[in-house]
Amino acid sequence: MANNVLPDRIGWGPYLKPFFFKKLPPETGWSATLGSLCLLLFGLMSVTGIFLAMYYNPSPDKAYQSIDYIMKEVSAGSILRGLHHWGASAMVLVVCVHLLSVFFSGSYKAPRELTWICGVFLLLVTLGLGFTGYLLPWDMKAYWATVVGTNIPKGIPVIGDFITRAIRGGDAVTGLTLTRFYAIHTLLLPALLAAFAVFHIYLVRIHGLAGGHAGADNDTNSGQEDRLYRFYPEHAFRSLSVFAVAFLVLTGLSIIGSIPREDIAGTIIDAYLPRPEWYYMWIFQLLTYFSGPWEGIVSLAFFALGSILIFSVPFLGRPQISGKISGPADRPLSMSAGITAVMGIVYLSLMAFAGVKPYGDVIPVPDRQLTALEERGLHVYADRECAYCHQIQGRGGHRTGPDLANIAAKGKSIDYLSKFVKNPQAVHSWSIMPGYELPDKDLQALAGFLAALDFSKYPMKIVKGQDVLKSKADNPSLPPLNVRGGEVGLKSEEAITR
């Protein structure tokens, strides 16, 4: 009798046992483990976060140094932070994949509308954890990405400035912002995520996993003992197996991978370009297509429209018939919209990452003695950072604009090129290239350098962009450069004698 006291006190018989041994649809696939994996990753993030909080100091003068202390002085601190860092990205990825899996399988229809809505809230809270978390290292990326992100609400009429000030704790991103984000990241958002997760699990328990009859409890086995599949032990073992693989991968990344880290916030870097975490890169790229007040307006309109659409997904399209899960062929419009949205996000992300790649490090030039005009044009090319938009023979820059190699073979004269660089729209009204008000001698020099990029006649050699800029800085009068064999040196008496 005494042996039954504990089970009776914790409600094992009427409550816990039915939950653990609940029969699931026999055709439940591995994709059903994504929800469990999200929960287990959240558990991992909570445990590692608790230990990191024991050593982290959320103040501007100590935050950066406390990360150093964790990485270098705390026993297994680098692994601990690595698990938290890589686990955060893994959690965002798994939550997104889980939501997409539910969408494309059609598992969001009645009676699971509220389950979907709760899942969307879980996604937003997870993204909020990512946004508040990457300020905590207090490096340049953390600081400026937060500046850009908290500027977005300013576009809201009347209350925009108030919202931005409320998020930051003032007019600018300061130490108060750091402590505020730390509190939100460690207290508020984890509590919200735990509450939504419990409610989400409750709804799944009530309505069941998609696959069988909607809402069926599947407590009877219907003569399928050979295909018995329960939450415990079958589904639990499958979920733990997936988590074990994910944990091993995260541990490997923590041991052999290096966590990206930049200079401490406040470091003066003239050419610094802020970039958010990878899961926000597509939004960053979208905003680059708009400027001025349109940046805030478009971002807010996009967020509002996107939120309305994603929350209303279960109520769009034809209703489900008799609880049967609709296949992709039954939902052509929603499938097309979903695929288009995913492709758009992937494309914008790839474009954003392409823009992050370094440019101007190397400059391809023909392997011959450049003329004085061409050498001056090389200076202008490096100084004006033409590589930000252009490559030369597929190297040294970005692919926003056309490749500049062999441009003379296309019949473009030096006069044409100089006029185009000065005012592209005057030459071609459809051009999106900005004009450059350079002195005529620099325009002619740049055009001469571009016309010299003929690799059909001469092989290609590589010069370093920093060497070109250094020689220019050392000699404001721009004496000609000696470009041979991939080396750059001033064409002076000293250079000649060497």
C-alpha positions in Angstrom: 0.0 0.0 0.0 2.9 2.3 0.9 4.4 1.7 -2.5 1.5 3.4 -4.1 1.7 6.6 -2.0 4.1 8.5 -4.3 2.3 7.6 -7.6 -1.0 8.6 -6.0 0.4 11.9 -4.7 1.8 12.9 -8.1 -1.3 11.7 -10.0 0.5 9.0 -12.0 -2.5 6.9 -12.8 -5.1 9.5 -13.9 -2.7 12.2 -15.4 0.9 11.3 -16.0 0.5 7.7 -17.2 -2.0 8.6 -20.0 0.4 11.4 -21.0 3.5 9.3 -21.2 1.9 6.2 -22.8 -0.4 8.1 -25.1 -0.7 6.2 -28.4 0.3 8.3 -31.5 -0.6 7.7 -35.1 1.4 4.7 -36.4 2.5 6.6 -39.5 4.1 9.4 -37.4 7.4 10.3 -39.1 10.7 11.6 -38.0 9.5 15.2 -38.6 7.4 14.9 -35.5 10.6 15.0 -33.5 11.2 18.6 -34.5 8.9 19.9 -31.7 10.6 17.7 -29.1 14.0 18.9 -30.4 12.9 22.5 -30.0 12.0 21.9 -26.4 15.2 20.0 -25.6 17.3 22.7 -27.2 15.5 25.3 -25.1 16.5 23.1 -22.1 20.1 23.2 -23.2 20.0 26.9 -23.7 18.5 27.4 -20.2 21.1 25.2 -18.5 24.1 26.8 -20.3 22.6 30.3 -19.8 22.4 29.8 -16.0 26.0 28.9 -15.8 27.1 31.8 -18.1 25.1 34.2 -16.0 27.2 33.2 -13.0 30.2 34.9 -14.6 28.7 37.5 -16.9 28.6 41.2 -15.9 26.0 43.2 -17.8 27.7 46.5 -17.7 29.5 48.4 -20.6 32.8 48.4 -18.8 32.7 44.7 -17.8 30.6 42.8 -20.4 33.3 42.4 -23.0 35.9 41.5 -20.4 33.6 39.0 -18.7 33.3 37.1 -22.0 37.1 37.0 -22.1 37.1 35.6 -18.6 34.5 32.9 -19.5 36.5 31.9 -22.6 39.9 31.9 -21.0 39.7 31.4 -17.3 36.5 29.4 -16.5 36.9 25.6 -16.6 35.3 24.4 -19.9 34.0 28.0 -20.3 34.7 28.1 -24.1 32.7 24.9 -24.5 29.9 26.3 -22.3 29.7 29.5 -24.3 30.0 27.6 -27.6 27.0 25.4 -26.7 25.0 28.5 -25.9 26.1 30.4 -29.0 25.7 27.6 -31.6 22.7 26.3 -29.7 20.9 29.6 -30.2 21.3 29.4 -33.9 20.3 25.7 -33.9 17.2 26.6 -32.0 16.1 29.3 -34.4 16.8 27.0 -37.3 14.8 24.1 -35.8 11.8 26.3 -34.8 11.7 27.7 -38.3 12.0 24.2 -39.9 9.3 22.9 -37.6 6.9 25.7 -38.5 7.6 25.1 -42.2 7.1 21.4 -41.8 3.7 22.0 -40.2 2.8 24.5 -42.9 3.7 22.3 -45.9 2.1 19.2 -44.4 -1.2 21.1 -43.8 -1.2 20.2 -40.1 -2.4 23.7 -39.1 -6.0 23.2 -40.2 -9.0 22.6 -37.8 -8.9 21.6 -35.1 -5.3 22.8 -34.7 -5.7 26.5 -35.5 -4.8 27.5 -31.9 -1.8 25.1 -31.9 -0.4 26.9 -35.0 -1.0 30.4 -33.5 0.8 29.3 -30.3 3.7 28.0 -32.4 4.0 31.4 -34.2 4.2 33.1 -30.8 7.0 30.6 -29.9 8.9 31.6 -33.1 8.6 35.3 -32.3 9.8 34.8 -28.7 12.7 32.7 -30.0 13.7 35.5 -32.4 13.3 37.9 -29.5 15.7 35.8 -27.5 18.2 36.0 -30.4 17.8 39.8 -30.8 18.3 40.5 -27.1 21.1 37.9 -26.8 23.5 39.2 -29.4 23.9 42.5 -27.7 25.3 40.9 -24.5 28.9 40.3 -25.9 29.1 44.1 -26.3 31.2 44.1 -29.4 30.9 46.2 -32.5 28.5 43.8 -34.2 26.3 43.6 -31.1 26.2 47.3 -30.6 25.5 48.5 -34.2 23.1 45.7 -35.0 21.1 46.7 -32.0 21.3 50.4 -33.1 19.8 49.5 -36.5 17.2 47.1 -35.1 16.0 49.5 -32.4 15.8 52.3 -35.0 13.1 50.5 -37.0 10.1 51.4 -34.7 10.9 55.1 -35.2 8.9 54.9 -38.4 5.7 54.4 -36.5 3.7 57.7 -36.5 3.3 59.5 -33.1 4.5 56.6 -30.9 7.6 55.6 -32.8 10.1 57.6 -30.8 8.5 56.5 -27.6 8.8 52.8 -28.5 12.4 53.2 -29.5 13.2 55.0 -26.2 11.4 52.3 -24.2 13.4 49.6 -25.9 16.7 51.3 -25.5 16.0 52.9 -22.1 16.9 56.3 -23.6 17.8 58.1 -26.8 20.8 55.9 -27.6 22.1 52.4 -27.1 23.9 52.7 -23.8 24.7 50.6 -20.7 21.0 50.9 -19.7 20.1 49.2 -22.9 22.5 46.4 -22.1 21.1 45.8 -18.6 17.6 46.0 -20.0 18.3 43.5 -22.7 20.0 41.2 -20.2 16.9 41.2 -18.0 14.6 40.6 -20.9 16.8 37.9 -22.3 17.3 36.0 -19.0 14.0 36.6 -17.2 11.0 37.8 -19.3 11.4 35.9 -22.6 12.4 32.5 -21.2 9.3 32.7 -18.9 7.1 33.6 -21.9 8.7 30.8 -24.0 8.1 28.2 -21.2 4.5 29.3 -20.8 3.8 29.1 -24.5 5.6 25.8 -24.8 3.5 24.3 -22.0 0.3 25.6 -23.6 1.5 24.3 -27.0 2.2 20.8 -25.6 -1.2 20.8 -24.0 -2.9 21.6 -27.3 -1.0 18.9 -29.0 -2.1 16.5 -26.3 -5.7 17.5 -26.8 -5.8 17.4 -30.6 -3.1 14.9 -31.2 -0.4 14.8 -33.9 -1.4 15.3 -37.4 -1.6 12.0 -39.3 -4.6 10.2 -37.8 -8.2 11.4 -37.5 -8.1 14.9 -36.1 -8.7 15.0 -32.4 -8.6 11.2 -32.1 -6.9 10.1 -28.9 -5.9 6.8 -30.5 -6.2 5.0 -27.1 -7.4 1.9 -28.9 -4.9 0.1 -31.0 -7.4 -0.9 -33.7 -5.7 -4.2 -34.2 -2.3 -2.7 -35.1 -0.2 -4.0 -32.2 2.6 -4.6 -34.6 2.7 -0.9 -35.4 2.2 0.4 -31.8 3.7 3.8 -31.5 3.5 5.7 -28.2 4.9 8.9 -26.8 6.9 6.8 -24.4 9.1 4.9 -25.1 9.0 4.9 -28.9 8.6 8.6 -29.6 10.7 9.7 -26.6 13.6 7.4 -27.8 13.4 8.7 -31.3 13.4 12.4 -30.1 16.3 11.8 -27.7 18.3 10.1 -30.5 17.8 13.2 -32.7 18.8 15.5 -29.8 21.9 13.4 -29.1 23.1 13.9 -32.7 22.4 17.6 -32.4 24.2 17.8 -29.1 27.3 16.1 -30.5 27.3 18.5 -33.5 27.0 21.5 -31.2 29.7 20.1 -28.9 32.0 19.6 -31.9 31.4 23.2 -33.1 32.1 24.4 -29.6 35.5 22.6 -29.5 36.8 23.1 -33.0 34.8 26.2 -34.1 35.6 29.8 -33.3 32.8 32.1 -32.2 32.9 35.2 -34.3 33.9 38.2 -32.2 34.7 41.8 -33.1 36.3 44.8 -31.3 34.7 46.1 -28.2 31.7 48.5 -28.8 32.8 52.0 -29.2 35.9 51.2 -31.3 36.3 53.7 -34.1 36.3 51.9 -37.5 35.5 54.3 -40.3 34.5 51.6 -42.9 32.6 49.4 -40.4 29.3 48.0 -41.8 26.9 46.6 -39.2 25.5 43.1 -39.8 23.0 41.2 -37.7 22.9 37.5 -37.0 22.2 35.2 -39.9 18.5 34.8 -39.3 18.0 38.5 -39.6 20.2 39.0 -42.6 17.3 38.8 -45.1 15.6 41.7 -43.4 18.8 43.7 -43.4 19.1 43.1 -47.2 15.5 44.1 -47.8 16.1 47.4 -46.0 19.0 48.2 -48.2 16.6 48.6 -51.2 15.0 51.6 -49.4 16.5 54.8 -48.0 15.5 57.7 -45.8 12.0 57.5 -44.2 11.0 54.7 -46.5 13.3 52.3 -44.7 11.3 52.5 -41.5 7.9 52.6 -43.3 8.7 49.6 -45.4 10.1 47.6 -42.5 7.1 48.2 -40.4 4.6 47.6 -43.2 6.4 44.3 -44.1 6.5 43.2 -40.4 2.8 44.1 -39.9 1.7 42.4 -43.1 3.8 39.4 -42.5 2.5 39.0 -39.0 -1.1 39.2 -40.1 -0.5 36.6 -42.9 1.3 34.1 -40.7 -1.2 34.3 -37.9 -4.1 33.9 -40.3 -2.7 30.9 -42.2 -5.1 28.4 -40.6 -8.1 30.5 -41.6 -7.1 30.9 -45.3 -8.1 28.6 -48.1 -10.7 25.9 -48.1 -11.7 24.3 -44.8 -10.6 20.7 -44.0 -13.1 18.0 -44.7 -13.9 15.5 -41.9 -10.6 16.3 -40.1 -8.6 14.8 -43.0 -5.2 16.4 -43.5 -5.1 18.2 -46.9 -2.2 17.2 -49.2 -0.1 19.7 -51.1 -2.1 19.1 -54.3 -5.2 20.3 -52.4 -3.6 23.6 -51.5 -1.9 24.9 -54.6 -2.3 28.6 -53.7 -0.9 28.3 -50.2 1.9 26.0 -51.3 2.9 28.4 -54.0 2.8 31.3 -51.6 4.9 29.4 -49.0 7.5 28.3 -51.6 7.8 31.8 -52.9 8.2 33.2 -49.4 11.0 30.7 -48.5 12.8 31.3 -51.8 12.6 35.1 -51.3 14.0 34.8 -47.8 16.8 32.5 -49.0 17.6 34.8 -51.9 17.7 37.9 -49.7 19.9 36.1 -47.2 22.4 35.0 -49.8 22.5 38.5 -51.2 23.2 39.9 -47.7 26.0 37.4 -47.1 27.5 38.2 -50.5 27.6 41.8 -49.4 29.5 40.9 -46.3 32.4 39.4 -48.2 35.5 41.5 -48.2 36.1 43.6 -51.3 39.0 45.5 -52.7 41.6 43.3 -51.1 43.0 42.4 -54.5 42.9 44.1 -57.8 43.5 42.2 -61.0 45.6 44.2 -63.6 47.2 43.3 -66.9 50.8 42.0 -66.6 52.5 44.8 -68.3 53.9 48.3 -67.5 51.0 50.6 -66.9 51.0 54.1 -68.3 51.0 57.1 -66.0 47.3 57.6 -66.8 46.4 54.0 -66.1 48.4 54.0 -62.8 46.6 57.1 -61.6 43.4 55.4 -62.5 44.4 52.4 -60.4 44.7 54.8 -57.5 41.2 56.2 -58.2 39.7 52.7 -58.5 41.1 51.7 -55.1 40.4 55.1 -53.4 36.7 55.3 -54.6 36.1 51.6 -53.6 34.8 50.7 -57.0 35.1 47.0 -55.9 32.1 47.5 -53.7 30.0 47.0 -56.7 32.3 45.6 -59.4 34.6 42.6 -60.0 37.4 42.4 -62.4 37.6 39.0 -64.2 35.4 37.6 -61.4 37.7 38.7 -58.6 38.3 41.3 -55.9 34.8 42.8 -55.5 31.0 42.2 -55.3 28.7 41.3 -58.2 26.2 44.1 -57.9 27.4 45.8 -61.1 28.9 44.3 -64.3 32.4 42.8 -64.5 34.9 45.4 -65.7 37.3 43.1 -67.4 37.7 43.5 -71.2 35.4 46.5 -71.3 37.4 48.0 -74.2 36.5 45.0 -76.3 32.9 46.1 -76.0 33.6 49.3 -77.9 33.6 51.6 -74.9 36.1 54.5 -75.4 37.8 56.4 -72.6 35.6 59.5 -73.2 32.5 57.3 -73.0 33.6 55.7 -69.8 34.5 59.0 -68.1 31.1 60.5 -69.1 29.3 57.4 -67.8 31.1 57.4 -64.4 30.4 61.1 -64.0 26.6 60.9 -64.8 25.4 57.4 -65.7 21.8 58.5 -66.1 22.8 61.1 -68.7 24.2 58.2 -70.8 21.6 55.6 -70.0 18.4 56.7 -68.2 17.8 53.2 -66.8 21.1 52.9 -65.0 21.0 52.6 -61.2 24.7 53.4 -60.7 25.3 56.7 -58.8 27.3 59.4 -60.4 30.7 60.5 -59.2 31.7 64.2 -59.3 35.5 63.6 -59.7 38.0 66.0 -61.2 38.3 65.6 -65.0 41.9 64.2 -64.7 40.7 61.5 -62.3 37.7 60.6 -64.5 40.0 60.3 -67.5 42.5 58.3 -65.4 39.9 55.9 -64.1 38.5 55.4 -67.6 42.0 54.8 -68.9 42.5 52.1 -66.2 39.2 50.4 -67.0 40.1 50.4 -70.7 43.4 48.8 -69.9 41.8 45.8 -68.3 42.2 43.7 -71.5 43.1 40.2 -70.4 42.7 38.8 -73.9 46.1 40.5 -74.8 47.9 40.3 -71.5 47.8 37.7 -68.7 46.4 38.8 -65.3 48.4 39.7 -62.3 47.1 40.5 -58.8 48.0 43.6 -56.8 47.0 44.3 -53.2 44.4 47.0 -52.7 45.9 48.0 -49.4 49.3 48.5 -51.0 47.8 50.8 -53.6 46.1 52.9 -50.9 49.2 53.0 -48.8 51.3 54.3 -51.7 48.7 56.9 -52.3 48.6 58.0 -48.7 52.3 58.2 -48.6 52.4 60.3 -51.8 49.5 62.7 -52.1 50.7 63.9 -55.5 50.0 60.4 -56.8 53.3 59.5 -58.5 52.9 56.6 -60.9 53.0 53.0 -59.5 55.2 50.3 -60.8 52.9 47.3 -61.3 54.9 44.1 -62.2 54.6 40.5 -61.2 51.8 41.2 -58.7 53.8 43.6 -56.6 53.1 47.3 -56.1 55.9 49.8 -55.4 56.4 53.5 -55.9 58.2 54.3 -59.2 60.9 56.4 -57.6 64.7 56.4 -57.8 64.8 54.0 -54.9 62.3 51.6 -56.5 64.2 51.7 -59.8 67.5 51.0 -58.3 66.0 48.0 -56.4 
